Amino acid sequence: MSSTSAVTAAETPAANGHGEVHSTAGFKALTLGSIGVVYGDIGTSPLYALREAIIAASGPAGIASPQAVLGVLSLILWALIVVVTLKYVVILLRADNNGEGGTLALMALAQRAVTKGGAIVLLGIISGALFYGDAVLTPALSVLSAIEGMKLVTVTFEHYVVPLTLVILVALFAVQSHGTARVAAFFGPIMCVWFAVIAIAAVPQIMLHPEVLSAFNPLYAVSFMLHHGMIGFITLGAVFLAVTGAEALYADLGHFGKRPIQTAWLFIVLPSLAINYLGQGALLIGDPKAIENPFFLMFPEWALIPMVALAAVATVIASQAVITGAYSLTRQAIQLGLMPRLEIRHTSEAHSGQIYIPRINMLLFLAVILLVVLFRSSSALASAYGIAVTGTMVVTAMMGFVVIWRVWNWSPIAAAALIAPFLFLDITFLAANLLKVFEGGWVPLALGGIVMLLMYTWRRGSKLLFEKSRKLEFPLADLVAMLEKRPPQRVPGTAVFLTSDPECAPTALMHSLKHYKVLHEKNVILTIETAPTPRIDDAERVRMEQLSETFSRVTLKFGFMESPNVPKTLAIARKLGWQFDIMSTSFFLSRRALKPAAHSGMPRWQDLLFIRLSQSANDATDYFQIPTGRVVEVGTQVTI
């Protein structure tokens, strides 16, 4: 699931919010961009997917028969057709949230359609958490598998595989803070070269063993599963490696639009992948010993070093897409109230989607480096890879059912009939991957479990804190009426009080009256809301309500994929008649120091975890981009 990547989709004004395209030039640019970003992950799967599946299918014998090779190939080809083409390209790309895709966008869409959305939020938390497991595993596995091709040039390179992988990964994470706009322009063309080369290299092998084309017959896949018992089931877990990256199709919907993504898949990516897998299969039918590395052994010796270099670049592109996806997912999670505020830096003035989150970058970097050092080979890491992605796909299918039923207004039976076959397949793949828990599958589960715990704790703690604060606060309407009857001393200028609950008097206002015993000439109660849609039209951005002569209530609305910028948005309020000068306006924020209560709605350890998360949250002044010189912070102590 890559997202908000830096490819120049936004530069072409061809796509509107729903992925419609207005010009041929724009359509071509978006299609090329989608090849670079959306298909980086799935496009590098041939480096390891067939090899791992054939090794699993070989069982104790160690060598797979031609029938087994055809069976595995048939499973891979039909997984690409059913899971990627039918589920994602044909069905899920239509389930957009105002033109945006991805698991949290789907969660917000499903939540709008269901009155009690607790289960939907839980599904969103699970899929979001599992994605972080994918974001850690993709760079480690794909770069390692590319660099391992060096061992075929000469055995002496074997000791340099891990160090070189680490060097590439360090460089990859180091450049994130500079933004990826410049390099992103090359993503599409490089991946086009990659898909062309992997397809061309496979053609001679297919011509030598044309019988490999019979793998398109699904009976080979069925026969393999029926005759191989447990080995067939284990093989299914490895086969799934061929479709990892399918979530990216859906996640990047808002950046490239539906038609460019569908066109790129059907006419370039799917044919290239199918030809390459068939070529690897043909090579293995002719020479079973080529299982050592069938991808690189399809190439002549003189082409090995250029191919390792091209593979390394392709895997870095695949990794980049997942890393930027993690940034995008984090921003959505913060806006949807699943994570504390983190520092978000914009790396491009032109494209709001290009962001960098230092803390997420550092955590991903440490986790990726640790994985490479611990596992040291792509085969060892492949066991860990499938669980995170299959788990996300199961959750996506479940939320997809809710959207088809409640948003598309299908009958529940028709919605179930459409989704059930895909859900059954996803659950089967998940079960097959769960067999590899002790071989490394515990890694994404542990990572996902930690992120789920953090998201749940933050959401639950925030709710309890809101409820507790509301009991202690004074109704705003009553306070305004009292102040209008007996006004305190007035001082010139405008005071803006930020609050999450517009019905109650902000803590900062109460403390200001208590300690300073003065009131500004104009007072604004400001609330910032996050909508369940990705972006908000400027016409709906600001809502103003005059409470009295000196008090007004202003609500600023942002989509869950937008970064709130208060001063910029207040310029819209000025057009609506709110006369203010930023230089004579003071922003009042309350900073709460949390203490664990003797009895709260959470266990003590969870209270302490929530307090720790609150302390790590980025300053509201920075997050809402308020000028620091205009901010007054008032401290309060709250027990939770």
KAHU-V209612 format. One record per pair of residues at least 24 apart in sequence whose C-alpha atoms are under 8 Angstrom apart, sorted by the first residue. I is the first residue (numbers start at 1). J is the second residue. D is the distance in whole Angstrom. If there is no record, write none. Layout:
BEGIN
i=<I,I>
j=<J,J>
d=<D,D>
END
This chain:
BEGIN
i=<1,1,1,1,1,1,1,1,1,1,1,1,1,2,2,2,2,2,2,2,2,2,2,2,2,3,3,3,3,3,3,3,3,3,3,3,4,4,4,4,4,4,4,5,5,5,5,5,5,5,5,6,6,6,6,6,6,6,7,7,7,7,7,7,7,7,8,8,8,8,9,9,9,10,10,15,15,16,16,17,17,17,17,17,18,18,18,18,18,18,18,19,19,19,19,19,19,19,20,20,20,21,21,27,28,30,30,30,31,31,31,31,31,32,32,32,32,33,33,33,33,34,34,34,34,34,35,35,35,35,35,35,35,36,36,36,36,36,36,36,36,37,37,37,37,37,38,38,38,38,38,38,39,39,39,39,39,40,40,40,40,40,40,40,40,41,41,41,41,41,41,41,41,42,42,42,42,42,43,43,43,44,44,44,44,44,45,45,45,45,45,46,46,46,46,46,47,47,47,47,47,48,48,48,48,48,48,49,49,49,49,49,50,50,50,50,50,50,51,51,51,51,52,52,52,52,53,53,53,53,53,54,54,55,56,56,56,56,57,57,57,57,59,63,63,64,65,66,66,67,68,69,69,69,70,70,70,70,70,70,71,71,71,71,71,71,72,72,72,72,73,73,73,73,73,74,74,74,74,74,74,75,75,75,75,76,76,76,77,77,77,78,78,79,79,79,79,80,80,80,82,83,83,84,84,87,88,88,88,88,89,89,89,92,92,93,93,93,93,94,95,95,95,96,97,97,98,98,99,99,99,100,100,100,100,100,100,101,101,101,101,101,102,102,102,102,102,102,103,103,103,103,104,104,104,104,105,105,106,106,106,106,107,108,108,109,109,109,110,110,110,110,110,112,113,113,113,114,120,123,123,124,125,125,125,125,126,126,126,126,127,127,127,127,128,128,129,129,129,129,129,130,130,130,130,130,130,130,130,131,131,131,131,131,132,132,132,132,133,133,133,133,133,133,134,134,134,134,134,135,135,135,135,135,135,136,136,136,136,137,137,137,137,137,137,138,138,138,138,139,139,139,139,139,139,139,140,140,140,140,140,140,141,141,141,141,141,142,142,142,142,142,143,143,143,143,143,144,144,144,145,145,146,146,146,146,147,147,147,149,149,149,149,150,150,150,152,152,153,153,153,162,162,162,162,166,166,169,169,170,172,172,173,173,176,176,177,177,177,178,179,179,179,179,179,180,180,181,181,187,190,191,194,194,194,195,195,195,195,196,198,198,198,199,199,199,199,201,201,201,201,202,202,202,202,202,202,202,203,203,204,205,205,205,205,205,206,206,206,206,208,209,209,209,209,210,212,212,212,213,233,234,234,234,235,236,236,236,237,237,237,237,237,238,238,238,238,240,240,241,241,241,244,244,245,247,323,324,324,326,327,327,327,327,328,328,328,331,331,331,332,332,333,335,335,335,335,336,336,336,337,337,338,338,338,338,339,339,339,339,340,340,340,340,340,340,341,341,341,341,341,342,342,342,343,343,343,344,352,380,380,381,383,383,383,383,383,383,384,384,384,384,384,384,384,384,385,385,386,386,386,387,387,387,387,387,387,388,388,388,390,390,390,390,390,391,393,394,394,394,394,397,397,398,457,457,457,458,458,461,461,461,464,464,465,468,469,470,470,473,473,473,473,474,474,475,475,475,476,476,476,476,477,477,477,479,480,480,480,484,488,488,488,489,489,489,490,490,490,490,491,491,491,491,492,492,493,493,493,493,493,493,494,494,494,494,494,494,494,494,494,495,495,495,495,495,495,495,495,496,496,496,496,496,496,496,496,497,497,497,497,497,497,497,498,498,498,498,498,498,498,499,499,499,499,499,500,500,501,502,502,502,506,507,508,508,508,508,508,509,511,521,522,522,523,523,523,524,524,524,524,525,525,525,525,526,526,526,526,527,527,527,528,528,528,528,529,529,529,529,530,530,530,530,531,531,531,531,532,532,533,533,534,534,534,534,535,535,535,535,538,541,541,542,542,542,544,563,564,564,564,565,565,565,566,566,566,567,567,583,585,586,586,586,587,587,587,588,588,588,588,589,589,589,589,590,590,590,590,591,591,591,591,592,592,592,592,593,593,593,593,594,594,594,594,595,595,595,595,596,596,597,597,600,607>
j=<102,131,245,246,247,248,249,250,251,252,321,322,325,37,38,247,248,251,252,321,322,323,324,325,326,248,251,252,255,321,322,324,325,326,328,329,252,255,324,325,328,353,354,37,180,320,321,324,325,353,354,179,180,181,184,324,353,354,33,36,37,180,181,184,185,187,33,181,184,185,33,255,256,255,351,256,257,99,257,98,99,100,254,257,96,98,99,100,254,257,258,99,253,254,256,257,258,259,257,258,259,257,259,260,260,256,257,260,256,260,261,263,264,188,189,192,264,185,187,188,256,188,256,260,261,264,187,188,191,192,261,264,269,186,187,188,189,190,191,192,317,187,188,317,318,321,245,248,249,252,261,321,245,248,249,269,318,191,245,314,315,317,318,319,321,138,244,245,315,318,319,321,322,242,243,244,245,246,195,269,273,142,311,314,315,318,142,241,242,243,244,242,273,276,277,295,142,145,146,295,296,145,241,295,378,379,382,238,239,240,241,242,76,238,239,242,277,280,291,292,293,294,238,239,379,382,235,236,237,238,239,235,291,291,231,234,235,238,231,232,234,235,231,288,289,288,285,284,285,220,224,281,284,285,212,214,215,220,221,281,215,220,221,222,223,224,221,224,235,239,215,221,277,278,281,215,216,217,218,220,221,218,221,236,239,239,240,242,215,216,274,216,218,239,240,242,243,242,243,270,422,243,422,243,246,422,246,247,249,250,249,261,262,250,400,249,250,253,258,258,400,403,404,253,533,534,533,534,253,254,257,251,252,253,254,255,534,250,251,252,253,254,247,248,250,251,252,253,127,128,251,396,128,329,332,333,533,534,396,399,400,403,399,532,533,403,532,533,399,402,403,406,407,532,403,406,407,406,399,395,399,395,338,452,455,456,392,395,448,452,391,392,395,396,329,392,447,448,449,451,452,388,389,391,392,444,445,447,448,326,388,389,392,448,326,447,448,451,388,443,444,445,447,448,322,385,388,389,444,319,322,323,325,326,364,364,365,367,368,368,371,381,384,385,444,318,319,322,385,169,315,316,318,319,322,368,169,368,369,371,372,381,372,377,378,381,382,315,316,318,319,378,168,169,312,315,316,372,377,378,377,378,308,311,312,315,308,311,312,293,296,304,308,304,305,308,296,304,301,304,305,372,373,376,377,369,372,365,369,365,316,320,361,365,356,361,347,356,358,347,347,348,354,355,356,347,354,348,354,317,314,314,310,311,314,268,269,272,273,272,272,273,276,272,273,275,276,276,279,298,299,275,276,277,278,279,280,298,275,279,279,279,280,282,283,298,278,279,282,283,282,282,283,285,286,282,278,281,282,278,432,432,433,435,432,429,432,433,386,429,430,432,433,382,383,386,433,386,429,382,385,386,386,389,389,393,361,355,356,360,355,356,357,360,353,355,561,560,561,563,560,561,560,530,559,560,561,530,532,560,458,459,455,456,458,459,454,455,458,459,458,613,614,616,617,618,617,618,619,620,623,617,618,623,618,622,623,623,562,439,440,440,433,436,437,439,440,441,436,437,439,440,441,442,443,444,441,444,430,433,441,430,433,434,441,444,445,444,445,448,426,427,429,430,433,430,426,423,426,427,430,422,423,423,606,609,610,610,613,602,607,610,601,640,640,640,638,501,504,504,505,506,507,504,505,503,504,505,502,503,504,505,503,504,547,505,547,548,551,548,517,518,519,517,518,519,518,519,520,521,518,519,520,521,520,521,520,521,522,584,585,586,520,521,522,523,524,580,584,585,586,520,522,523,524,585,586,587,588,523,524,525,526,585,586,587,588,523,524,525,526,587,588,589,525,526,527,587,588,589,590,525,526,527,528,589,527,528,527,526,527,553,590,590,588,589,590,633,634,588,634,550,550,551,550,551,552,551,552,553,554,551,552,553,554,553,554,555,556,554,555,556,555,556,557,558,555,556,557,558,557,558,559,560,557,558,559,560,559,560,559,560,559,560,561,562,559,560,561,562,572,569,572,569,572,573,573,624,623,624,625,624,625,626,624,625,626,625,626,630,630,630,631,632,630,631,632,631,632,633,634,631,632,633,634,633,634,635,636,633,634,635,636,635,636,637,638,635,636,637,638,637,638,639,640,637,638,639,640,639,640,639,640,640,640>
d=<7,7,6,7,5,4,7,7,6,8,8,6,6,7,7,8,5,6,7,5,4,7,7,4,7,7,6,5,8,7,7,6,4,8,6,8,7,7,6,6,6,5,6,7,8,8,6,5,7,7,7,8,6,5,6,8,8,6,6,8,7,8,6,5,6,7,7,7,7,6,6,6,6,7,6,7,6,8,8,6,5,8,7,8,8,6,4,8,7,6,8,6,7,7,7,3,5,7,7,7,7,8,8,6,8,5,8,6,7,4,6,7,6,5,7,8,8,8,7,5,7,7,6,7,6,7,8,5,6,7,8,6,8,8,4,4,7,7,5,8,7,7,7,7,7,6,8,5,6,7,8,7,7,7,8,7,8,7,8,7,7,6,4,8,7,7,7,5,7,5,7,8,8,7,6,6,5,7,7,7,7,7,8,7,6,7,8,7,5,8,7,7,7,7,7,7,8,6,7,6,8,7,8,8,8,8,8,7,6,8,5,5,8,8,7,8,7,8,6,8,7,7,6,8,7,8,5,7,8,5,5,7,8,8,7,7,5,7,6,7,8,5,7,6,8,7,8,8,5,8,7,6,7,7,7,8,5,7,8,7,7,5,5,8,7,5,7,7,8,7,6,8,7,7,7,5,6,7,6,6,5,8,5,8,7,6,8,6,8,7,6,8,7,8,8,8,7,7,6,8,8,7,7,7,6,7,7,8,7,7,7,8,6,7,7,8,6,7,6,8,7,7,8,8,6,7,7,7,7,5,7,7,8,6,4,8,7,5,5,6,5,6,7,8,5,4,7,8,7,7,7,6,7,7,7,8,8,7,8,7,7,8,7,5,7,7,7,8,7,6,5,8,8,7,7,6,6,7,7,6,8,8,8,6,7,8,8,8,7,6,7,5,6,8,7,8,8,5,7,5,5,5,7,7,6,7,7,8,5,8,7,7,7,8,7,7,7,8,6,8,5,8,6,6,8,7,6,6,7,8,5,6,8,7,8,6,8,6,5,7,8,8,8,6,8,8,6,7,8,8,7,7,7,5,8,7,8,6,7,7,6,8,8,8,5,6,7,5,8,8,8,8,8,8,6,5,7,8,7,6,7,5,6,5,5,7,6,8,6,8,6,7,6,8,7,7,8,8,7,7,7,7,7,6,8,7,8,8,8,8,7,8,7,6,7,8,7,6,7,7,5,7,7,7,7,8,8,7,8,7,7,7,7,8,7,8,7,6,8,7,7,8,6,5,7,5,5,8,8,6,6,6,5,8,7,4,7,7,7,6,8,5,8,6,6,8,7,5,6,8,8,6,8,8,7,8,6,7,6,7,6,6,7,7,8,6,6,8,7,6,8,5,5,8,8,8,8,7,7,8,8,6,7,6,8,7,8,8,8,8,7,6,6,7,8,8,8,8,7,8,5,6,8,6,8,5,8,7,8,6,8,6,5,7,6,5,8,6,6,7,7,7,7,8,5,8,5,5,8,8,7,6,5,7,6,8,7,7,8,8,7,7,8,6,8,6,6,6,7,7,7,4,4,7,6,7,7,7,8,6,8,6,6,7,6,7,7,6,7,8,6,8,7,5,8,6,6,6,5,6,8,7,6,7,7,7,6,6,7,8,7,6,7,7,6,7,8,8,7,6,6,8,7,6,6,6,4,6,8,6,5,4,8,8,8,7,8,7,7,8,7,6,6,7,5,6,6,5,5,6,7,6,5,6,6,5,6,6,7,5,6,8,6,6,5,6,8,7,6,5,6,6,6,5,6,6,5,6,7,6,5,6,6,7,6,5,6,8,6,5,6,6,5,6,6,5,6,7,6,6,8,7,6,5,8,8,6,7,7,7,6,7,8,6,6,6,5,8,6,8,7,6,5,6,6,5,6,6,5,6,7,8,6,5,6,6,5,6,8,6,5,6,6,5,6,8,7,6,5,6,6,5,6,6,7,6,5,6,7,7,5,6,5,5,5,7,4,7,6,6,8,8,8,8,7,6,8,8,7,5,7,5,5,7,6,6,6,7,6,8,7,5,6,7,6,5,6,6,5,6,7,7,6,5,6,6,5,6,7,6,6,5,6,6,5,6,6,7,6,5,6,6,5,6,7,7,6,5,6,5,5,5,5,6,7>
END
